[in-house]
Amino acid sequence: MSRTLLLTEQLISRPSVTPEDAGCLDIITARLAPLGFECERIDSGPDTFRVSNLWAVKRSAHANAKTLVFAGHTDVVPTGPIAQWDSDPFTPTHRDGKLFGRGASDMKASLAAMVVACEEFAAACADPSINIAFLLTSDEEGPALDGTVKVCEALTARGEKLDWCIVGEPTSVVRTGDMIKNGRRGTMSGKLTVKGVQGHIAYPQLAKNPIHLFAPALADLVAIEWDHGNDFFPPTSWQVSNIHAGTGASNVIPGDCVVDFNFRFCTESSPEQLQQRLMAVLDTHALSYDLTWTIGGRPFLTTPGDLVGAVQAAIRDETGIETELSTTGGTSDGRFIAQVCPQVIELGPPNATIHKINEFVAVADLDPLKNIYRRVLEKLHAP
């Protein structure tokens, strides 16, 4: 049986719901240490939400060796109603050529493929010209406050230089390797409180309805073209997610209106520019308001170069596919790594069932993914 499959099954069997690692990092450490990896735990967070983090590196004997990082997460999202699963979500189960279990595609298959790829590369190459590292966390699916970002801070403080990074997020669509992410949009949320004057609905002259006051500004904000995007990113988008107002009574004009919104923005706009433009609209309408901002992540982009080229060639050699570069989708820990590593891409199995009931990965996708990772090592070792 495939070693990649066996390790994937072993990891799926651990119920590592955020922030629990459930021993996954111990399993991976036991595989990496015999290969010469220096394995260091950089756990973080309060006892009530303790996050497990692993930094493991195998250093080359060559001077000025560059570093390739395999990055990912051991945590998974909650299962949802277990009764709706056709099999226990933490019991790896095979049906019709598919391996079912929570985390099968997001992203325990990728972790297993990365580890086995390194084992095969180490067996074939006794004197690698590159450093190889792993940056793994159990806090990617959760708030992501004590995971990858903390490891990146620690590496920066000690002057560790990273050159390339492959994040094992499930990026493929139909077949492993048909799409990789060479960037992601940034995300920034805002909570706006428009202030009015509460009053009886029969005496509107004695009140100020904040919903009515905000409505013209909302129309203007919806109509704005924030930027045009570029060759790699679609235009920045602005969306309202919630509007809250009122006391629950039908005869009371509310005193304030709370609006939750989000920007998904590309590299053509900065958070500061977007904030200034939005507030300018509010000020034009002479609104009285409070506004708080939360930047969930800045956009990153890896343009075609040695990492993208090596990944494209590895996919082509293994599958015959000419992979598509994409920046679609939500955020990943790549947003943190890109702050300390100049070239970051994401590559993993198909993502059609991630976070769903009966999540699965096709068994036929496992070894090709492992082989692609190994081929990338080979190409960066001997470009």
ROGUTI-306619 format. One record per atom (N, C-alpha, C, O, CB): residue in one letter; x, y, z. Coordinates in steps of 0.1 Angstrom, whole numbers, plus 5000, padded with zeros to 4 digits. Atoms other than C-alpha are relative to their C-alpha. Glycine has a CB too. Layout:
<nukols>
AXYZ ...
</nukols>
This chain:
<nukols>
M500849885000 M500050005000 M500950125000 M502050125006 M499050005012 S499349875001 S501150364993 S500450055013 S499550055022 S499250104992 R499649934987 R503150525021 R499350135002 R499050175013 R501550025001 T500849884999 T501350845013 T498649985005 T498150055014 T500050084987 L501350034996 L498050685017 L500049965015 L499150005023 L499449884992 L499950054986 L499050515050 L500150125010 L499550135020 L501149905002 L499849884991 L500250845065 L498850095000 L498450155010 L501350084996 T501249935001 T497151025053 T498949955009 T498350025017 T499550014986 E501050064992 E494950775070 E500450025015 E499550045023 E500049854997 Q499649994986 Q497050795102 Q499750145005 Q499250165017 Q501549985001 L500249864996 L496651175103 L498550035001 L498050095010 L500650104990 I501549985000 I492851165095 I499449945013 I498549995018 I499449944988 S500550064988 S492350935125 S500250085012 S499650045023 S500749865002 R499849914989 R493451215148 R499050115000 R499050194990 R501550055001 P501149905000 P490451435158 P500650145003 P500350195014 P498949965009 S499349874997 S492451765155 S499150124996 S499550194987 S501350004992 V500849885002 V489652015155 V500650125007 V501050115018 V498549985006 T499449884996 T490952365159 T499750035015 T498550035019 T499750124992 P498649995003 P493052435180 P500849875003 P502049875005 P500650115008 E499450134996 E493752065188 E500949954989 E500549954977 E498949905004 D499150075009 D496651895171 D499849855001 D500049784991 D501550045002 A500350144998 A495751565186 A501249904996 A500949794992 A498849964992 G498950095003 G499251425181 G500550004986 G501449924983 G499749875005 C499650005014 C499551495144 C501550054998 C502349994991 C499150094991 L498749955001 L502751695148 L501049905006 L502249895001 L500250145008 D499250104995 D504251415169 D500349894989 D501449844988 D499549945013 I499950105011 I503551175140 I501050054989 I501949984985 I498749974994 I499149955011 I505251405115 I501450025005 I502349994997 I499450144996 T498749984994 T508151485138 T500849865000 T502049864997 T500050055014 A499350145000 A508851105141 A500449964986 A501349884985 A499049905006 R499650045014 R509051085103 R501250094996 R502050054988 R498850014991 L499049915004 L511251395099 L501349995007 L502450015001 L499450145001 A498850004992 A513751365127 A501049904994 A502249934993 A499749965014 P499050095005 P515451045112 P500650044987 P501649994983 P499349864998 L499549955012 L515951235080 L501050115002 L501650164993 L498950064991 G499049894997 G518151495098 G499350135002 G500050235003 G500950014989 F500749884997 F515451755105 F500250045014 F500049955023 F498650004996 E500049954986 E515951975136 E498650055002 E498150144996 E501050125001 C501449974998 C512451985150 C499850085013 C500350045024 C499249865001 E500249914989 E511352265173 E498550045001 E497950084991 E500950134998 R501449964997 R507952325189 R500050155004 R500850195013 R499449915011 I500249864997 I506952695190 I498550025004 I497850104997 I500450094989 D501449994996 D503552645208 D499750145006 D500650215011 D499749895010 S500349874996 S501652955217 S498550015004 S497749925001 S500250114988 G501349984996 G498453085232 G499749975014 G500549905020 G499149924991 P500450034986 P496553065265 P499749855002 P499549784992 P498950095004 D500350144997 D495852735282 D498649964994 D498449844991 D500049975015 T501350035005 T492252765270 T499949994985 T498949944980 T499050115005 F499950015014 F493352785234 F501449984996 F502050074988 F499350134993 R498650025003 R496752635232 R500249954986 R499649854982 R500649905010 V499750035014 V498152615197 V501349934998 V502349975004 V499950134991 S498750075003 S500752365185 S500650044987 S499950044977 S499749845000 N499349955012 N503352485161 N501349924999 N502049905009 N500350155000 L498850075002 L506252305145 L500950074990 L500450114979 L499849854996 W499049955010 W509352445128 W501149894999 W501749865009 W500650145004 A499050115002 A511552175114 A500950034988 A500350074977 A499349864998 V499249965011 V514552235092 V501249904998 V501849865008 V500650145002 K498950085004 K517152015074 K501050094992 K500750134981 K499649874992 R499149905006 R520152235066 R501049934991 R501649824994 R500850085011 S499150055010 S522352185036 S501450035005 S501750135012 S499850074986 A498649974997 A526152165039 A500650104991 A501750154993 A500849874999 H499549905010 H526452405010 H499950145006 H498950175012 H499349984987 A500149864995 A527252765018 A498950084992 A498750054980 A501450074998 N501049915006 N524553025011 N498849924994 N498249964984 N500650084989 A501150085005 A521952745005 A498750085002 A498450145013 A500049865007 K501349944999 K518452874998 K499149905008 K499449785009 K499450034987 T500950084992 T515452745019 T498749994993 T498050094990 T499950065014 L501350035004 L512352575007 L499249965012 L499649875019 L499949904988 V500850034989 V509552565032 V498749934995 V498049984986 V499650135009 F501450065001 F506552325032 F499250055012 F499650035023 F500149844999 A500949944990 A503752495051 A498649945000 A498149904989 A500050154999 G501350055000 G500452375063 G499449995014 G500050055024 G499949864994 H500750004987 H498052305092 H499549865002 H499049794993 H498950105000 T500550134996 T497051995111 T498650015005 T497949915006 T500949945011 D501349984994 D493852145125 D498949994988 D499250014977 D499850135007 V501150025009 V490452075108 V498850085006 V498850115018 V499749854997 V501249934995 V487052245110 V499149895006 V499349775004 V499250064988 P501050094994 P484252085131 P499349914989 P499249954978 P499050075009 T500650105009 T482551785116 T498650044995 T498249994984 T500049865006 G501449995002 G479051915116 G499349885006 G499949805013 G499750024985 P500850124995 P476251665124 P500649874996 P500649834984 P498550014996 I499350125003 I478051335126 I499049904994 I499349824986 I500649935013 A501050095006 A474751155118 A499850024985 A499349934979 A498650035007 Q500249985014 Q474851305084 Q501249954992 Q501249944979 Q499950154997 W498950075007 W478251145076 W499649864997 W498949795005 W501350015009 D500250155003 D478150805059 D501049915007 D500849795007 D500149984985 S499150084992 S481050695080 S500650105011 S500550225009 S501149944992 D499549924989 D482750825112 D501150104994 D502050054987 D500649925011 P499149915006 P484651145102 P501549995004 P502450034997 P499650145003 F498650024996 F487751045121 F500449854999 F501449815005 F500250055014 T499650135003 T487850685109 T500249994985 T499249994977 T498949895004 P499750005014 P489550675075 P499249894993 P499449774997 P501549994997 T500950105006 T487050495052 T500150014985 T500150124979 T498650035004 H499850015014 H487450385016 H498649964993 H498049874997 H501149904995 R501150035008 R484550394991 R500250054986 R500550174984 R498650055006 D500049965014 D484650394953 D501350084996 D501350184989 D498850094996 G498749935003 G488350494952 G500350135007 G501250205003 G500150024985 K499849884993 K487950774976 K500349975015 K499849885021 K498750094999 L499750014986 L489350825011 L499250115008 L499450225006 L501550015003 F500849904993 F486750985034 F500550025014 F501149945021 F498549945001 G499749974987 G487351165066 G500250155001 G500650224991 G501349935005 R499849864998 R487451515081 R501550044998 R502449985005 R499550055013 G498649965003 G490651685068 G500749924989 G501949944986 G500849985012 A499450085010 A491151435040 A500750084989 A501850064985 A499049914994 S499449915011 S491651715014 S500550135006 S501350204999 S499050024990 D499749874994 D492052005038 D500549985014 D499850005023 D498950105000 M499050025011 M494851935043 M501049885004 M502249905002 M500850134998 K499150114996 K496151605057 K500649924989 K501749864991 K499249915009 A499450065011 A496651455023 A501350074996 A502350014992 A499149994988 S498849925004 S499051735015 S501249985010 S502349975006 S499650154999 L498950024990 L500951695048 L500749874998 L501949864998 L499450015014 A499450145003 A501451325041 A500850004988 A501949954988 A498949905000 A499249995012 A502551395006 A501350075001 A502350034995 A499150064989 M498849924998 M505051655017 M501149915008 M502249915004 M499750135008 V499150074992 V506551425043 V500749884992 V501949864992 V499349945013 V499550125008 V506851115020 V500950064989 V501949994985 V498949924994 A499249945011 A508251344992 A501450035006 A502450004999 A499450134995 C498749974994 C511051455016 C500849875003 C502049865002 C499850085013 E499350134997 E511751085026 E500649954987 E501749904987 E499049905006 E499550055013 E512150994989 E501150084995 E502150034990 E498949994990 F498949915005 F514251294981 F501349975008 F502449975003 F499650155001 A498850034992 A516551225011 A500649874997 A501949864997 A499550005015 A499550135004 A516950865000 A500850014987 A501849934985 A498949894999 A499349995014 A518050974965 A501150115000 A501950104991 A499050034990 C499149895001 C520051284974 C500650025014 C500050075023 C499350134996 A499349994987 A522651265003 A500650135002 A500950165014 A501149895000 D499349884998 D524051604997 D499250114993 D499650174983 D501450004994 P500949905006 P521151854989 P500750145000 P501450175010 P498750005007 S499449865001 S522152204978 S499050105006 S499350225006 S500350034986 I501049914994 I519052354995 I499649965014 I499749845017 I498750014991 N500650034987 N517652375030 N498649974998 N497950024989 N500250125010 I501550045001 I514252205035 I499450025014 I500049985024 I499949864995 A500749974987 A511852315062 A498549975000 A497949974989 A500350155004 F501450014999 F508452255075 F499550115010 F500150125021 F499649865005 L500649904991 L506252525091 L498549965002 L497749984993 L500150154995 L501450074998 L503052355106 L499450065012 L500150095022 L500249855000 T500849944989 T500352485129 T498749925002 T498249854993 T499850154998 S501350054998 S497152375145 S498950115002 S497950095007 S499949915013 D500949894999 D495552715142 D499950084987 D500350194986 D500450105012 E500349935013 E494752795106 E498550014998 E498150114992 E500649924988 E501549995002 E491052715105 E499350085011 E498150125009 E499449865001 G500649924990 G490452915137 G500450154999 G500550204988 G500549955014 P499649865001 P491453275146 P501350034995 P501650144990 P499950065014 A498749985006 A494953225134 A500950115006 A501650185000 A499950034985 L499249904993 L496453445161 L501349945006 L502250025009 L499150065011 D498950064993 D498853195177 D500749894992 D501449814997 D499649955013 G499450115009 G499852975147 G501150054992 G502250094997 G498949954991 T498949975010 T501853055116 T500650145003 T501850165001 T499549994986 V499549864998 V502053425124 V501050005011 V502050085011 V498950095003 K499150004989 K503853345157 K501349944996 K502449985000 K499449935012 V498850065005 V506353115140 V500850104991 V502050114992 V499749874992 C499449915009 C507053375114 C500750115008 C501850165005 C499050064990 E499449904992 E507653635141 E501349955007 E502350025008 E499050045011 A498850064993 A510153395159 A501149994990 A502350014993 A499649875006 L499050015010 L511953325126 L500650134996 L501850144994 L499449934988 T499549865004 T512253695118 T500950055011 T502050115008 T498950094998 A499249954989 A513653765153 A501349945000 A502350005005 A499249975013 R498750075000 R516353515149 R500850014986 R501949964985 R499949855003 G499349975013 G517253625113 G499949884990 G500849874982 G501450035003 E500250115009 E516053305096 E499550054986 E498550124986 E499149895006 K500349955014 K515953365058 K499249894993 K499749784992 K501250044992 L500850095008 L513253195038 L500050054985 L499950174983 L498549985005 D499949965014 D513353185000 D498849964992 D498250034984 D501249944993 W501250055007 W510452974987 W499149935010 W499649875020 W500549904989 C500950074991 C507352835003 C498949944992 C498350004983 C499450095011 I501250075006 I504752574992 I499049985011 I499349905021 I500449874992 V501050024991 V501552585012 V499149894995 V498749904983 V499250135003 G500850125006 G499552255009 G498550025000 G497849925000 G500449895009 E501449985001 E496152415007 E499449934987 E500149924977 E499650154999 P500650075011 P493752224984 P499650104989 P498650174990 P498849925005 T500249905011 T493952434952 T499549954987 T499050024979 T501350074998 S500350065012 S493152194925 S498450004998 S497750005008 S500549864998 V501449995003 V489752184908 V499449864996 V498549815003 V499750094988 V500450135004 V489251854890 V501149895002 V500849785007 V499650004985 R498950104999 R492651684890 R501250075007 R501550195004 R500449954986 T498949944993 T495651744912 T501050064990 T501549994981 T500749895009 G499149935009 G497852004896 G499450094990 G500150164983 G500949904994 D500649925011 D495352164874 D499950155004 D499750244995 D498649954997 M499949864996 M495452494895 M500950015012 M500849935021 M498550055003 I499349964988 I497852654919 I499750145003 I499450224994 I501649974998 K500249864996 K497552974938 K501350075001 K502250025009 K499250015013 N498749924998 N500353224933 N499750135007 N500650225006 N500650024986 G500349884992 G498653484954 G498649995006 G497949905002 G500150134992 R501349994994 R495653574975 R499650145002 R500550235004 R499949925013 R500449864997 R493553884979 R500150025015 R500149935024 R498550024996 G500149964986 G493654075012 G498650015004 G497750014996 G500750145001 T501349994994 T490754095035 T500050105011 T500950105020 T499549875006 M500149894990 M489654395056 M498650025003 M497850054994 M500750134996 S501449984996 S486454425076 S499950135008 S500850185014 S499649885009 G500449884992 G484754725091 G498749995007 G497849925003 G500050124990 K501249994993 K482154785117 K499650155002 K500350225009 K500149935014 L500449865001 L480355115111 L498750025009 L497749945007 L499750044985 T501249964992 T477855265136 T499650144996 T500350244999 T500349995015 V500649875004 V475755545121 V499150055011 V498249975015 V499349994986 K500749954989 K474355765148 K498850084996 K498950174987 K500950085009 G501249925003 G470855905147 G499450045014 G500150055024 G498949924992 V500749974988 V468256005173 V498749925001 V497949924992 V499650165001 Q501250094999 Q465755755186 Q498750085003 Q498850195010 Q500249905012 G501249934997 G462155855187 G498749924996 G498949814991 G499950144993 H501350065004 H458455775182 H499850014985 H500150114979 H498850065007 I500150015015 I457755665146 I499050104995 I499050134983 I499849864996 A501049915004 A454755895146 A500450145000 A499750234995 A498849985009 Y499549865000 Y456856205152 Y501550004995 Y502450035002 Y500050055015 P498750015006 P459756165128 P500850145000 P502050145000 P500049964985 Q499349875000 Q460556545130 Q500750015013 Q501650105015 Q498950114999 L499350004987 L461656475166 L501249905001 L501849895012 L499049985011 A499050115000 A464056195156 A500950014988 A500650094979 A499449865001 K499150015012 K466856115131 K500249854998 K500849785005 K501350085002 N499950155003 N466555775114 N501449974994 N501650014983 N498849964991 P498650035006 P470155645109 P499949914988 P500949924980 P500949945011 I500150085012 I468955395083 I499850094988 I500450074978 I498949905002 H500349915011 H467555665062 H501250094997 H501550124985 H498850095003 L498849915001 L470655885068 L501149924992 L501849984984 L500550045013 F498950085006 F472955595057 F499749964986 F500649934978 F500349885008 A500450065013 A470955485026 A500750074988 A501250004980 A498550014999 P499349945011 P472355745002 P501549974999 P502149954988 P499950155000 A498650035000 A475955675013 A500249854996 A501149824989 A500650025014 L500050145004 L475255305009 L500049984984 L500749914978 L498949915006 A500150015014 A474155354973 A501350054993 A501849994983 A498950094995 D498749955006 D477355554966 D501149905001 D501949884992 D500450135007 L499050094997 L479555294982 L499949884990 L500949824985 L500049955014 V500350115008 V477955014962 V500550034985 V500949944978 V498549965000 A499749965014 A478555204929 A501550034998 A501950044986 A499350134997 I498649965002 I482255274935 I500849884994 I500649774997 I500750035014 E499050105005 E484855094914 E501350035007 E502050135004 E500250024984 W498949974991 W487655064939 W501349994993 W502250074996 W500049915012 D498950005009 D490254964914 D499749914988 D498649854988 D501349945007 H500350085012 H490554774881 H500649865000 H500549784991 H500550074987 G499350135000 G492454474893 G501350004991 G501750114987 G499149894996 N498850015009 N495454354873 N500049864993 N499149794993 N501350035008 D499950135007 D496754054853 D499849885009 D499449775004 D501349994993 F500150124991 F496653834884 F498850015009 F498349905014 F501249995008 F501149994991 F493753974905 F498850074994 F498950154985 F500550095012 P501249925004 P490154074899 P499950135008 P500750155017 P498749915003 P500149874993 P489054424910 P499649985014 P499049885018 P499050094993 T500350004986 T488754494947 T498450015001 T497850084994 T500650115007 S501550004997 S485154424960 S499750045014 S500550025023 S499449864997 W500649964987 W483154574988 W498749945002 W497849964993 W500050165002 Q501350074997 Q480254385004 Q499650035014 Q500450025023 Q500149854997 V500650004986 V477954445033 V499549865004 V498949794996 V498850105000 S500450134995 S477454135054 S498850015010 S498149915010 S501249945006 N501149994990 N475054265081 N499650145002 N500550235002 N500449935013 I500449874996 I472954565089 I499049985012 I498149905011 I499250084988 H500850014988 H471454595124 H499550135005 H500350235006 H500949935012 A500649884995 A469054855137 A498749975007 A498149865004 A499950114989 G501350024994 G465954895158 G500049935013 G500949875017 G499249924990 T500250064986 T464654795192 T499249874999 T499149805010 T499350105009 G500950115001 G462354525179 G498650045000 G497749964996 G500349905011 A501349945000 A459354745182 A499750064986 A500750124980 A499850105011 S500349955013 S457554855151 S499750155000 S499550224989 S498849934994 N500349864999 N456855205164 N501150095006 N500850205011 N498750025008 V498849934994 V460355315174 V501050034988 V501449934982 V500649935011 I498949975009 I462855495151 I501349975008 I501550025019 I499950154996 P498850044993 P466255345160 P500950125002 P500950224995 P500749894992 G499049904997 G468955555175 G501349984993 G502150084991 G500350005015 D498850025008 D471755395156 D499849884990 D498949804992 D501349985009 C500050115010 C472455155127 C501449954999 C502450024996 C499550054986 V498750065001 V475354915127 V500149924987 V499349834984 V500249905013 V499850075013 V476754795094 V501449935000 V502449995003 V500050114989 D498850085001 D479254515090 D500349984985 D499449954977 D499949865007 F499750015014 F481154515057 F501549944999 F502249935008 F499950134993 N498750065002 N484254365041 N500550044986 N499850044976 N500049845001 F499249995013 F486854445014 F500749884997 F501449835006 F500950135001 R499150095005 R488454174994 R500850074990 R500350104979 R499349874994 F499349905008 F491254374979 F501349944994 F501949854999 F500450125008 C498950055007 C494054314954 C501250095003 C501150195011 C499750004985 T498849934998 T497554454952 T500050144994 T500950224995 T501249924994 E500249875005 E496254764934 E499650105010 E499650225008 E499150004988 S500549914989 S494854904966 S500649965013 S500849855016 S498450005001 S499550024986 S496254945001 S498850015010 S497850085007 S501250095003 P501049984990 P494154915033 P499850155003 P498650205005 P500449935012 E500149864996 E494955285040 E499250084989 E498450164993 E501450065002 Q500749945011 Q493655395006 Q498549975000 Q497750064999 Q500649964986 L501450045000 L490455205009 L499350065012 L498150105011 L499949845001 Q500649934988 Q489755335044 Q499750154998 Q498750205001 Q501049985012 Q500249855003 Q490255695033 Q498950024990 Q498150124992 Q501350064995 R501149985010 R487955655003 R498749985006 R497750055003 R500349914988 L501350034994 L485255495023 L499550115010 L498450165010 L500049875007 M500449904990 M485355755051 M499750134993 M498950214998 M501150025010 A500349885007 A485356035025 A498550004995 A497950114995 A500950014987 V501450015003 V481955905013 V499150035012 V498150115011 V499749864994 L500849974988 L480555905048 L500050145004 L499050205008 L500649915012 D499949864997 D481856255054 D499350094990 D498750194994 D501550045001 T500849925010 T480356385022 T498550005003 T497950105000 T500249944986 H501550004996 H476956275035 H499850055014 H498750045020 H499549864999 A500149944987 A477656445068 A499549915011 A498749955019 A499250134999 L500550104990 L477056135088 L500850015013 L502050055013 L500149864995 S499350024987 S477856105125 S500249855002 S499249785002 S499150075012 Y499750144999 Y479555775130 Y501249965008 Y502150055010 Y500149944986 D498850064995 D481955545147 D500449894990 D499549834984 D499849955014 L499550105010 L484155305126 L501249945005 L502250005009 L500250074986 T498850074997 T486555035135 T500349904989 T499549864981 T499749925014 W499450085011 W488754835112 W500749885005 W501349885015 W500950084991 T499250124997 T490154485112 T500649954987 T499949914978 T499149895007 I499350055012 I492754385086 I500349855003 I501249825011 I501350084997 G499850144999 G492554005083 G501349954993 G501849844997 G498849934996 G498850045008 G495453985058 G500250094988 G499250134982 G499849854996 R499749925012 R497154175031 R500249914988 R500549794990 R501350095003 P499950085011 P497254054996 P501549964997 P502450045001 P499450074987 F498650035004 F500353874983 F500049944986 F498949884981 F500649905010 L499950045014 L501553784948 L501449954997 L502350025000 L499650114990 T498750065005 T504353554935 T499950004985 T499249914979 T500349865007 T500050005015 T504953644899 T500949884995 T501749835002 T500650134995 P499250115005 P506453374876 P501550025002 P502050134998 P499749984985 G498549994997 G510053304886 G500449865003 G499949764998 G500350095012 D499450134998 D512153014899 D499049905007 D499049785004 D501350015007 L501050094993 L509452874923 L498949964991 L498649844990 L499550065013 V501250035009 V506452904900 V500549914988 V499849824985 V499450134995 G499550085011 G508652764872 G500249865004 G499949774996 G501250064994 A499750144996 A509752464892 A498749935003 A498649814999 A500850015013 V501350064997 V506152394903 V499349964987 V498849854985 V499150085009 Q500750035013 Q504752424868 Q500749884993 Q500049804987 Q500150134991 A499250115007 A507552194854 A499749875007 A499649775000 A501450035000 A500350124992 A506951944882 A498649944997 A498549824995 A500250025015 I501450055003 I503251924875 I499949954986 I499349854983 I499050125001 R500050045014 R503851904837 R500749864999 R500249774992 R500750104992 D499350125001 D506351624842 D499249885006 D499349775001 D501450015007 E500750114994 E504151424865 E498749974994 E498349854994 E499850045015 T501450025005 T500751474850 T499750044986 T498749994980 T499150085009 G500349955014 G501051634816 G499250135000 G498850174989 G499449904992 I500949894999 I498951924828 I500850134999 I501850145006 I499150005013 E499449874999 E499752284821 E499150085010 E498050125008 E499950084985 T500849954989 T498652424854 T499650154998 T500250234991 T500849995013 E500549865000 E496552744858 E500450075013 E500350025024 E498550004999 L499649914989 L497853024880 L498750085004 L498050134995 L501150104997 S501249934995 S495053174902 S500250065013 S501150025021 S498949895001 T499949934987 T494553414931 T498650005006 T498350085015 T500550144998 T501450004995 T490853324937 T499949935014 T500949885019 T499149934990 G500350064988 G489353204969 G500250095012 G500450215011 G500949885002 G499949924987 G489653305006 G501450025004 G502350024995 G499249935011 T498649984995 T492653365028 T500649875004 T499949775006 T500050105011 S499250124995 S495353115039 S501150065008 S501350185009 S500549914988 D498949964992 D498353125061 D501150054991 D502150114996 D500649895008 G499149945009 G500253225030 G500150155002 G501250214999 G499649974985 R500049854998 R499353585039 R501050045011 R501650155010 R498650055004 F499049984989 F501653555070 F501449974994 F502350054996 F499749925012 I498750055005 I504453365053 I500550104989 I501750124988 I499949864994 A499549915010 A504553615024 A500650125005 A501350194998 A498850044991 Q499449884994 Q505553885048 Q501549975003 Q502350075005 Q499350045013 V498650044996 V508853695055 V500749924989 V501949884990 V500149935013 C499550085010 C509253495023 C499650054986 C498450074984 C499549855002 P500349935012 P509453644988 P499249924990 P498549984981 P501250054993 Q500750085010 Q507953354968 Q499249895008 Q499749805014 Q501049934991 V501050094994 V504853174981 V499049954990 V498450034983 V499450075012 I501150055008 I502552944962 I499349895008 I499849845018 I500649934987 E500850104994 E499752704972 E499749894990 E499349924979 E498750065006 L500250125009 L499452354958 L499549885008 L500149845018 L501349964992 G500550114993 G497252074969 G498949934992 G498849964980 G499450045014 P500950085007 P494551824959 P498750084997 P498650195001 P499649875008 P501349945003 P491051904945 P499250045013 P499349985023 P499149914992 N500649944988 N488952124969 N498549995000 N497950075008 N500450145001 A501550005001 A485352034960 A499349965013 A498250005015 A499649904989 T500750044988 T484551874994 T500550055013 T500250015023 T500049855000 I499449954988 I486552075018 I498950075009 I498050145004 I501150114997 H500949954990 H484652175050 H498649944999 H497749985006 H499950154999 K501450065002 K481651955038 K499949885008 K500849825013 K499849984985 I500350134995 I479951655052 I500649904990 I500549934977 I498549985002 N499450105009 N481651345037 N501250054992 N501350024980 N499049944991 E498749955006 E484951525029 E500849884995 E500949785002 E500850095009 F499250115004 F487151305008 F501150054991 F501150164986 F499249894992 V498949985010 V490351284987 V500049884991 V499949774997 V501450045006 A499950125008 A490651054957 A501349945002 A502450005002 A499950044985 V498750074998 V493250794964 V500950014989 V502250024991 V499749855003 A499149995011 A494550824929 A500750144999 A501650154991 A499149994987 D499449875000 D495451184936 D501250015010 D502050105009 D499050115004 L499049984989 L497751114966 L501549984995 L502350074998 L499849895010 D498650025004 D500950974950 D500450104989 D501650144989 D500249864995 P499649895009 P500851224921 P500450125007 P501350195003 P498950024990 L499749884993 L500751504946 L501449985007 L502250085007 L498950035011 K498750034994 K503651344965 K501250014990 K502250074993 K500149865007 N498950005010 N505651304933 N500250154995 N501350184992 N499549924988 I499849865004 I505051674923 I500850075011 I501850145007 I498650074999 Y499249944989 Y506351784957 Y501549964999 Y502450045000 Y499549975014 R498650055001 R509451564953 R500750054987 R501950094988 R500049844999 R499449955012 R510051684917 R500350155002 R501350204997 R499049994988 V499749864997 V509952044930 V501350015008 V502250095005 V498950075008 L498850014992 L512651954955 L501249974990 L502350034991 L500049895011 E498950045009 E514751794927 E500350124991 E501550144988 E499549884992 K499749895009 K514352094904 K500750125007 K501550195001 K498750054994 L499449894992 L515252354931 L501449965005 L502350055006 L499250045011 H498750054996 H518152134942 H501050014988 H502250054990 H499949865005 A499249995011 A519552124907 A499350074988 A498950014979 A500449854995 P500749925010 P518052404886 P500750004986 P500250064977 P499850145005 
</nukols>
